[in-house]
Amino acid sequence: MALAEAVRDAGILGAGGAGFPAHVKYKSEADIFIINGAECEPLAHKDGAILEARAADVVVAAAAVRAELGAKEVILAVKESRARALAKLYGGVEVFPVAEVYPAGDEAVLVYDVTGRRVPADAVPPDVGAVVSNVETVLNVARATRGERARTTWVTVGGAVAAPFTAEVPLGTPASFLVAEAGGATVADYVVFDGGPMMGGEIAPEEYGAKLTTGLVLVLPKGHRVITNNRLPLEHVRTIAGSACTQCRDCTELCPRYLLGYDVTPHLSMRRFFSWGGEVADPSFFANAAGCTGCGLCELYACPMAISPRRVQDYLRGRLGAVSKGEGEGRPHADRPGRQVPAARLKKRIDVAPYDRPAPRRDLGDLPRRVIVDVTQPYAPSLEVRVGEGDRVEVGQGVAGPAPGDEMGVPVYASLAGRVAFADAEKVIIDRTQVAGGYGG
């Protein structure tokens, strides 16, 4: 377990989006280790940039994780268009081409496509002998083996910006700074997302700092359909569900989890949500929503009436509590290959194809003047914040960490040297321009 502890001490969370603590995965036993480089979201490029620049580190870390898990194989899963360029990876890493479909990077989908093993509805990949980590997570593992701490993150900045790019940036780099580094927005009224158009969330760019899980900072025009759909009040969605939902089943028939045989049926959620009085007397009534991953296909691609099954599923999951996910048919549907959504078609359907431009890797022109370091973690209780306003901190110094007995939390480290301008249970702001006696340049 030496590697798992080093990974925890380095402050590594899964960089694929969910933020699951990597050290917990590496305490499992598995016969196959899958490195996820499938780059799920449209317009994201950071996994490819890492493999282009740091492939040797990824291979070294893969060997270390393989030994920790007792795995027989290491598979790097990448889109077909990138697989040939990476075919010469060495060190026992096999390159597996995945189809150019969405959401190819979904963990359960990837495990099935690579291994042919279906993860049971209430299980996790190690239960079928597989462990999955994002490319950037594996890169961070390589650094942990050298005693380095997690204090940077790789981000693509794209969408309606003058010059899209991908870079390694200090944790907490403000989204507004990144948009400026991309030459600014190309539209007057715009919205910034942390994440892609399918699963990302709207952020206030001046107040939001890049996290370990931030793979894409996306700028879209304020009137873009992704934005207007995201902003619909839930009660409005409920009204539309009653008047416009035809129960055509398209949302269900194209759902990636339904196609793997799980009991995820958005069309039934829409019907039940409309007829529901507001109280969950029997949570099993909405159990068909429990296995939804929020990929957004039902809402942004499948629904012919432009209503929002994903919003309904998200809401219901938040009300369910501990309800078992349904197995459904318990096996993939025979026509699954024909129902998978091509990534190119998805980009056109959701009107982001015009923004599908290269985002070349480069270094930042300068460091940000301040960083907004997130000290919350999705699978851990509140961390103990260990600095206060006015404290001087150095790069790599711990600013927050798990409380005694917390096995899921990991430490958080300063990404810039400077003084703490603000600290609470959610964020620590470090200003690198503040020096004794005032502000420097």
C-alpha positions as CSV (number, residue, x, y, z in Angstrom):
1,M,0.0,0.0,0.0
2,A,3.0,2.3,-0.1
3,L,2.0,3.8,-3.4
4,A,-1.6,4.4,-2.3
5,E,-0.3,6.3,0.8
6,A,2.1,8.4,-1.3
7,V,-0.7,9.3,-3.7
8,R,-2.9,10.3,-0.8
9,D,-0.1,12.4,0.8
10,A,0.4,14.1,-2.6
11,G,-3.2,15.4,-2.5
12,I,-4.3,13.5,-5.7
13,L,-8.0,13.3,-6.6
14,G,-9.3,11.7,-9.8
15,A,-8.9,14.3,-12.5
16,G,-11.6,12.9,-14.8
17,G,-14.4,15.0,-13.3
18,A,-15.8,13.1,-10.4
19,G,-13.0,13.8,-8.0
20,F,-12.9,10.4,-6.4
21,P,-9.7,10.0,-4.2
22,A,-7.2,8.0,-6.2
23,H,-5.6,6.4,-3.2
24,V,-8.8,4.5,-2.4
25,K,-8.9,3.0,-5.9
26,Y,-5.2,1.9,-5.6
27,K,-5.9,-0.1,-2.4
28,S,-8.0,-2.4,-4.6
29,E,-7.0,-5.6,-6.3
30,A,-7.5,-5.9,-10.0
31,D,-6.2,-7.8,-13.0
32,I,-6.5,-4.9,-15.4
33,F,-5.6,-1.2,-15.0
34,I,-7.3,1.1,-17.6
35,I,-6.0,4.6,-18.2
36,N,-8.8,6.7,-19.4
37,G,-7.7,9.0,-22.2
38,A,-11.0,8.9,-24.1
39,E,-11.7,12.6,-23.6
40,C,-15.4,12.3,-23.0
41,E,-16.7,15.9,-23.4
42,P,-16.8,17.7,-26.8
43,L,-14.1,20.4,-27.2
44,A,-11.8,18.9,-24.5
45,H,-8.1,18.3,-25.4
46,K,-6.2,18.1,-22.2
47,D,-5.7,14.3,-22.1
48,G,-4.2,14.4,-25.6
49,A,-1.9,17.3,-24.6
50,I,-0.7,15.3,-21.6
51,L,0.0,12.2,-23.7
52,E,1.9,14.4,-26.2
53,A,4.0,16.1,-23.6
54,R,4.3,13.6,-20.7
55,A,3.8,10.1,-22.1
56,A,7.0,8.8,-20.4
57,D,5.7,9.9,-17.0
58,V,2.4,8.2,-17.7
59,V,4.2,4.9,-18.6
60,V,6.3,5.0,-15.4
61,A,3.3,5.7,-13.2
62,A,1.3,3.0,-15.0
63,A,3.9,0.4,-14.0
64,A,3.8,1.5,-10.4
65,V,0.0,1.3,-10.3
66,R,0.1,-2.0,-12.0
67,A,2.4,-3.4,-9.3
68,E,0.2,-1.9,-6.5
69,L,-2.9,-3.5,-7.9
70,G,-1.3,-6.8,-8.8
71,A,-2.7,-6.2,-12.4
72,K,-1.7,-8.3,-15.4
73,E,-2.5,-5.7,-18.0
74,V,-2.4,-1.9,-18.4
75,I,-4.6,-0.5,-21.2
76,L,-4.6,3.1,-22.4
77,A,-8.0,3.8,-23.9
78,V,-8.0,6.7,-26.4
79,K,-10.2,7.7,-29.3
80,E,-9.6,5.9,-32.6
81,S,-8.3,9.1,-34.2
82,R,-5.5,9.3,-31.7
83,A,-4.7,5.6,-31.2
84,R,-2.3,5.2,-34.1
85,A,-0.1,8.1,-33.0
86,L,0.2,6.5,-29.5
87,A,0.8,3.0,-30.7
88,K,4.5,3.1,-29.9
89,L,4.0,3.6,-26.1
90,Y,6.3,1.2,-24.3
91,G,6.6,-0.3,-20.8
92,G,3.8,-2.8,-21.1
93,V,1.0,-0.3,-21.9
94,E,-1.3,-1.4,-24.6
95,V,-3.2,1.2,-26.6
96,F,-6.9,0.4,-27.1
97,P,-8.9,2.5,-29.6
98,V,-12.4,3.4,-28.5
99,A,-15.1,4.5,-30.9
100,E,-15.6,8.2,-31.6
101,V,-18.9,8.3,-29.7
102,Y,-20.3,10.1,-26.7
103,P,-19.8,9.3,-23.8
104,A,-16.9,7.1,-24.5
105,G,-15.1,8.1,-21.3
106,D,-17.9,7.1,-19.0
107,E,-16.4,4.6,-16.5
108,A,-18.9,1.8,-16.8
109,V,-19.0,2.2,-20.6
110,L,-15.2,2.1,-20.9
111,V,-14.9,-1.0,-18.7
112,Y,-17.4,-2.8,-20.9
113,D,-15.8,-1.7,-24.2
114,V,-12.3,-2.6,-23.1
115,T,-12.9,-5.8,-21.2
116,G,-16.3,-7.0,-22.1
117,R,-17.2,-7.0,-18.4
118,R,-20.3,-5.3,-17.2
119,V,-20.1,-3.6,-13.8
120,P,-23.2,-4.5,-11.8
121,A,-25.5,-1.5,-11.1
122,D,-24.6,-1.2,-7.4
123,A,-21.0,-2.2,-7.9
124,V,-17.7,-0.4,-8.9
125,P,-15.1,-1.5,-11.5
126,P,-12.8,-3.2,-9.0
127,D,-15.7,-5.6,-8.4
128,V,-15.1,-7.0,-11.9
129,G,-11.3,-6.8,-11.7
130,A,-10.7,-3.4,-13.2
131,V,-9.5,-0.1,-12.0
132,V,-9.9,3.1,-14.1
133,S,-7.9,6.3,-13.8
134,N,-7.8,9.4,-15.9
135,V,-4.6,10.2,-17.8
136,E,-3.9,13.3,-15.7
137,T,-4.4,11.3,-12.5
138,V,-1.8,8.9,-13.7
139,L,0.6,11.8,-14.5
140,N,0.1,13.0,-11.0
141,V,0.9,9.6,-9.6
142,A,4.3,9.7,-11.4
143,R,5.0,13.0,-9.6
144,A,3.9,11.5,-6.3
145,T,6.5,8.7,-6.7
146,R,9.1,11.5,-6.8
147,G,7.7,13.2,-3.7
148,E,6.0,16.0,-5.5
149,R,2.6,17.4,-4.5
150,A,-0.5,18.1,-6.5
151,R,-0.4,21.9,-7.1
152,T,-1.2,22.2,-10.8
153,T,-3.9,21.1,-13.2
154,W,-4.2,20.7,-17.0
155,V,-7.0,22.7,-18.6
156,T,-8.3,23.4,-22.1
157,V,-9.7,26.8,-22.6
158,G,-12.1,26.8,-25.6
159,G,-15.4,27.8,-27.1
160,A,-16.0,31.4,-28.1
161,V,-12.5,32.6,-27.4
162,A,-9.9,34.1,-29.8
163,A,-7.2,31.6,-29.3
164,P,-8.1,28.2,-27.7
165,F,-5.2,26.6,-25.8
166,T,-4.3,23.8,-23.4
167,A,-1.9,24.4,-20.5
168,E,-0.7,23.2,-17.1
169,V,-1.8,25.9,-14.7
170,P,-1.5,26.5,-10.9
171,L,-4.4,25.1,-8.9
172,G,-6.9,27.9,-8.3
173,T,-6.1,29.9,-11.4
174,P,-9.2,32.1,-11.9
175,A,-11.3,31.2,-14.9
176,S,-11.3,34.9,-15.9
177,F,-7.5,34.8,-16.1
178,L,-7.6,31.8,-18.4
179,V,-10.2,33.4,-20.7
180,A,-8.0,36.5,-20.9
181,E,-5.0,34.2,-21.8
182,A,-7.1,32.8,-24.6
183,G,-7.3,36.3,-26.1
184,G,-10.7,37.0,-24.5
185,A,-14.2,36.1,-25.5
186,T,-15.2,36.7,-29.1
187,V,-18.8,37.7,-28.2
188,A,-20.0,40.6,-26.0
189,D,-22.4,38.6,-23.8
190,Y,-21.0,35.2,-22.8
191,V,-21.2,32.5,-20.1
192,V,-18.3,30.5,-18.7
193,F,-18.6,26.8,-17.9
194,D,-16.4,24.6,-15.8
195,G,-16.5,21.5,-17.9
196,G,-18.0,20.8,-21.3
197,P,-21.3,21.6,-22.9
198,M,-22.8,18.3,-21.9
199,M,-22.0,17.9,-18.2
200,G,-20.4,21.2,-17.3
201,G,-21.8,23.8,-14.9
202,E,-22.0,27.6,-15.2
203,I,-19.5,29.5,-13.1
204,A,-18.7,33.1,-12.1
205,P,-15.3,33.4,-13.8
206,E,-13.8,36.0,-11.4
207,E,-14.6,33.9,-8.4
208,Y,-13.9,30.4,-9.7
209,G,-10.4,28.8,-9.5
210,A,-9.4,25.8,-11.6
211,K,-9.6,22.5,-9.7
212,L,-7.9,19.1,-10.1
213,T,-11.2,18.1,-11.8
214,T,-11.3,21.1,-14.2
215,G,-10.4,19.7,-17.7
216,L,-12.2,22.4,-19.7
217,V,-13.0,26.1,-19.2
218,L,-15.7,26.7,-21.9
219,V,-17.0,30.1,-23.1
220,L,-20.3,30.1,-24.9
221,P,-22.6,33.0,-26.1
222,K,-25.3,33.9,-23.6
223,G,-28.1,32.9,-25.9
224,H,-26.6,29.5,-26.8
225,R,-29.1,26.6,-26.4
226,V,-26.8,24.9,-23.9
227,I,-27.1,28.0,-21.7
228,T,-30.8,28.6,-22.1
229,N,-31.6,24.9,-21.4
230,N,-29.4,24.9,-18.3
231,R,-31.2,27.9,-16.9
232,L,-34.8,26.7,-17.2
233,P,-36.5,26.7,-13.8
234,L,-37.4,23.2,-12.7
235,E,-41.1,24.1,-12.3
236,H,-41.1,25.2,-15.9
237,V,-39.5,21.9,-16.9
238,R,-42.3,20.1,-15.0
239,T,-45.0,22.1,-16.8
240,I,-43.4,21.3,-20.2
241,A,-43.1,17.7,-19.2
242,G,-46.9,17.5,-18.8
243,S,-47.8,19.4,-21.9
244,A,-45.1,18.4,-24.4
245,C,-43.6,15.0,-23.4
246,T,-45.0,12.5,-25.9
247,Q,-43.4,9.4,-24.1
248,C,-41.6,8.6,-27.4
249,R,-38.8,6.8,-25.4
250,D,-36.0,8.5,-27.5
251,C,-34.4,9.7,-24.2
252,T,-34.3,6.2,-22.9
253,E,-33.4,4.3,-26.1
254,L,-30.3,6.5,-26.5
255,C,-29.3,6.5,-22.8
256,P,-25.8,4.9,-22.5
257,R,-26.6,3.3,-19.2
258,Y,-29.9,1.9,-20.4
259,L,-28.1,0.4,-23.4
260,L,-25.7,-1.3,-21.0
261,G,-28.8,-3.0,-19.5
262,Y,-29.2,-0.8,-16.4
263,D,-32.6,0.4,-15.1
264,V,-32.3,4.0,-16.2
265,T,-35.5,5.1,-18.0
266,P,-35.7,8.9,-18.4
267,H,-39.1,8.8,-20.2
268,L,-40.6,7.2,-17.1
269,S,-39.0,9.8,-14.9
270,M,-40.7,12.5,-16.9
271,R,-44.1,10.9,-16.6
272,R,-43.7,10.3,-12.9
273,F,-42.3,13.7,-12.2
274,F,-45.3,15.4,-13.8
275,S,-47.8,13.4,-11.9
276,W,-45.9,13.5,-8.6
277,G,-47.3,15.6,-5.7
278,G,-44.0,16.7,-4.3
279,E,-43.3,14.2,-1.5
280,V,-41.3,11.0,-1.8
281,A,-43.5,8.6,0.1
282,D,-41.8,5.6,-1.6
283,P,-38.4,6.4,-3.0
284,S,-38.4,3.3,-5.1
285,F,-41.0,5.1,-7.3
286,F,-38.1,7.0,-8.7
287,A,-35.4,4.4,-8.4
288,N,-35.1,4.3,-12.2
289,A,-33.3,7.6,-11.9
290,A,-30.7,6.4,-9.4
291,G,-28.2,5.1,-12.0
292,C,-28.3,8.2,-14.2
293,T,-24.8,9.7,-14.7
294,G,-26.0,13.1,-16.0
295,C,-24.3,12.7,-19.4
296,G,-27.0,15.0,-21.0
297,L,-27.7,13.0,-24.1
298,C,-31.4,12.6,-23.2
299,E,-31.8,16.4,-22.9
300,L,-29.5,17.9,-25.5
301,Y,-29.5,15.3,-28.2
302,A,-32.4,12.8,-27.9
303,C,-35.5,14.7,-26.9
304,P,-37.4,15.9,-30.0
305,M,-39.5,18.3,-27.9
306,A,-36.5,20.1,-26.3
307,I,-37.4,19.3,-22.8
308,S,-35.1,18.3,-20.0
309,P,-35.1,14.7,-18.8
310,R,-31.6,15.1,-17.4
311,R,-32.7,18.0,-15.1
312,V,-35.5,15.8,-13.8
313,Q,-33.2,12.9,-13.2
314,D,-30.7,15.1,-11.4
315,Y,-33.5,16.5,-9.1
316,L,-34.9,13.0,-8.4
317,R,-31.5,11.6,-7.5
318,G,-31.1,14.4,-5.0
319,R,-34.3,13.3,-3.3
320,L,-33.8,9.6,-3.3
321,G,-31.3,9.0,-0.6
322,A,-29.8,5.5,-0.4
323,V,-31.8,3.7,-3.1
324,S,-30.3,0.8,-4.9
325,K,-29.7,1.2,-8.6
326,G,-31.7,-1.2,-10.8
327,E,-30.0,-3.9,-12.9
328,G,-32.6,-3.6,-15.6
329,E,-32.1,-6.4,-18.1
330,G,-28.7,-7.1,-16.6
331,R,-27.0,-7.3,-20.0
332,P,-26.2,-4.9,-22.9
333,H,-28.9,-4.4,-25.5
334,A,-28.1,-6.2,-28.8
335,D,-28.7,-3.0,-30.8
336,R,-26.4,-0.9,-28.6
337,P,-23.7,-0.4,-31.3
338,G,-26.3,1.1,-33.7
339,R,-27.6,3.5,-31.0
340,Q,-24.4,5.0,-29.9
341,V,-24.1,8.7,-30.7
342,P,-21.2,9.8,-33.0
343,A,-19.2,12.6,-31.4
344,A,-19.2,14.6,-34.7
345,R,-23.0,14.4,-34.9
346,L,-23.4,15.4,-31.3
347,K,-21.3,18.6,-31.8
348,K,-23.5,19.6,-34.7
349,R,-26.7,18.9,-32.8
350,I,-25.7,21.0,-29.8
351,D,-24.3,23.8,-32.0
352,V,-20.7,23.6,-30.8
353,A,-19.2,22.4,-34.1
354,P,-18.0,26.0,-35.0
355,Y,-15.9,26.0,-31.8
356,D,-14.3,22.6,-32.6
357,R,-10.8,24.1,-33.2
358,P,-7.3,22.9,-32.2
359,A,-6.3,24.0,-28.6
360,P,-2.5,23.6,-28.8
361,R,-0.5,23.1,-25.7
362,R,1.5,26.1,-24.5
363,D,2.8,27.8,-21.3
364,L,1.0,30.6,-19.6
365,G,2.4,34.1,-20.5
366,D,2.5,34.9,-16.8
367,L,1.3,33.5,-13.5
368,P,-2.0,34.8,-12.1
369,R,-1.8,37.5,-9.5
370,R,-4.0,35.4,-7.2
371,V,-5.3,31.8,-7.0
372,I,-8.6,30.6,-5.6
373,V,-7.9,27.2,-4.2
374,D,-10.9,24.9,-3.6
375,V,-10.7,23.1,-0.3
376,T,-13.9,21.1,-0.7
377,Q,-13.9,17.5,-1.9
378,P,-16.9,15.6,-3.2
379,Y,-16.3,12.3,-1.3
380,A,-14.9,13.7,1.9
381,P,-16.2,15.6,5.0
382,S,-15.2,19.2,5.4
383,L,-11.4,19.5,5.5
384,E,-9.5,21.3,8.2
385,V,-8.3,24.7,6.9
386,R,-4.8,25.2,8.3
387,V,-4.1,28.8,7.3
388,G,-5.7,32.1,8.0
389,E,-5.9,35.6,6.5
390,G,-2.6,37.3,6.4
391,D,-0.5,34.1,6.7
392,R,2.5,33.8,4.4
393,V,2.6,30.5,2.4
394,E,5.1,28.9,0.1
395,V,4.5,26.8,-2.9
396,G,3.6,23.2,-1.8
397,Q,2.7,24.2,1.7
398,G,-0.4,22.5,3.1
399,V,-3.4,24.8,3.4
400,A,-6.0,22.3,4.3
401,G,-6.2,18.6,5.1
402,P,-8.5,15.8,6.3
403,A,-9.5,15.5,9.9
404,P,-8.4,12.5,11.9
405,G,-10.4,9.4,10.8
406,D,-11.3,10.8,7.4
407,E,-10.1,8.1,5.0
408,M,-11.5,9.8,1.9
409,G,-10.0,13.3,2.1
410,V,-6.6,14.3,0.8
411,P,-4.4,17.3,1.6
412,V,-4.6,20.6,-0.4
413,Y,-1.4,22.5,-1.1
414,A,-0.6,26.1,-2.1
415,S,0.1,26.6,-5.8
416,L,1.6,30.0,-5.4
417,A,3.8,31.7,-2.9
418,G,2.2,34.8,-1.3
419,R,-0.1,35.8,1.5
420,V,-3.6,34.4,2.3
421,A,-6.1,37.0,1.4
422,F,-9.1,34.9,2.4
423,A,-9.8,31.5,3.9
424,D,-13.0,29.6,4.9
425,A,-14.3,26.1,4.7
426,E,-14.7,26.3,0.9
427,K,-11.7,28.2,-0.5
428,V,-8.3,29.7,0.3
429,I,-7.3,32.8,-1.8
430,I,-3.6,33.4,-2.1
431,D,-2.4,36.7,-3.4
432,R,1.1,36.6,-4.8
433,T,1.4,40.3,-5.1
434,Q,0.9,41.0,-1.4
435,V,4.2,41.6,0.4
436,A,5.2,43.1,3.7
437,G,4.2,46.7,3.9
438,G,1.8,46.7,0.9
439,Y,1.5,45.3,-2.6
440,G,4.4,44.6,-4.9
441,G,4.4,44.3,-8.7
